[in-house]
Amino acid sequence: MTLPVSVVVPTYNRAALVGETLERILAQSLPALEVIVVDDGSTDDTPAVLARFGDRIRVERIANSGELAARNRGIGLARGSLIAFCDSDDLWERDHLARMAALWQAEPRLNAAYANFRIVENGVWRAATKFDDAPEGYWRDLRAIGDKAGVFDRPVVDLFLRFMPFFPSALVVHAERFRALGAWDSAVNGWMSQDLATALRLAEHPPLGVLLTPTVGIRKHPGNFSADVQKVNLGDARILDYVLATRPSLAPYAEAIRASIVRRRLEALELAFARRDWAGVREILGLLPAEAVRGKRRWKARIASLPPALREPLAHVLLALGTAKSSLLGGQRAPSARPRPAS
């Protein structure tokens, strides 16, 4: 028997996008028990767009409180055994809910499950999927449970620190179990990379289902906060600092988490220097341990502190040397450690 699914859609000033998102949700081959849209204090025409759907959706309007608070409000209203999340600028394939609900038929113990996704830009769905970018061996421990689906039976915090291929609009949770875990971690509401805190919470509590088939489209547009890689890396590092300080259960992963924090901040440092974001360079340097700032990075630290007349020509030379070295190596770079999907 298929478990009933509630859908929670948080929205804020998405009048131009939320309509298509909802049409896709309402056209699912497995109809949702209910579609709950939490309007987080929109000031554009979002309320008028939502009104056009009449009683096909339930609209809950709240004062602007942030996306995580809006999702948790929706969870409080949901009646389904499962809860699926979809951001109001993203899109589902017609069989998304059916395929996700089938995971619980195959493995009823699941606490949560994620689907694969593709980027959608200007209405065009990319051929490549997010899971295609996973490093070698990432899916080694995935136990197959059906057609292109599987389960992680162990905690996967270590995997999430290496590479994070999962996104909220591709997430379905077991309602009762997710509430018991604390739902979305609202302590980081409004932070960059805020979803990572809850993803790591789920990573600690298997079994976790995975649908390898891409059934979700993440729309890329100017309003996406995750478009700035420098900010995303700094946001990820801040979240990792937070979970390390507040979750004793993560103590076995402390060394890996600290290393991941440093990697992300170093990548942000490189981007800030390339942009000539000198204030950003100095801020990031203040967050890094001294032993991490070695070699060429030490030169970058010194250059960032110089007066503009000296700083600019020296920065140009250092960046040119890096470009020349990259060309000699055939343009090869080390794989990025950035965990968030570029949306």
Secondary structure, 3 states (H helix, E strand, C coil): CCCCEEEEEEECCCCCCHHHHHHHHHCCCCCCCEEEEEECCCCCCHHHHHHCCHHHCEEEECCCCCHHHHHHHHHHHCCCCEEEECCCCCEECCCHHHHHHHHHHHCCCCCEEEEEEEEEECCEECCCCHHHHCCCCCCCCEEEEECCEEEECCCCHHHHHHCCCCCHHHEEEEHHHHHHHCCCCHHHCCCCCCHHHHHHHHHCCCCEEEEEEEEEEEEECCCCHHHCHHHHHHHHHHHHHHHHHHCHHHHHHHHHHHHHHHHHHHHHHHHHHHCCCHHHHHHHHHHCCHHHCCCHHHHHHHHHCCCHHHHHHHHHHHHHHHHHHHHHCCCCCCCCCCCCCCC
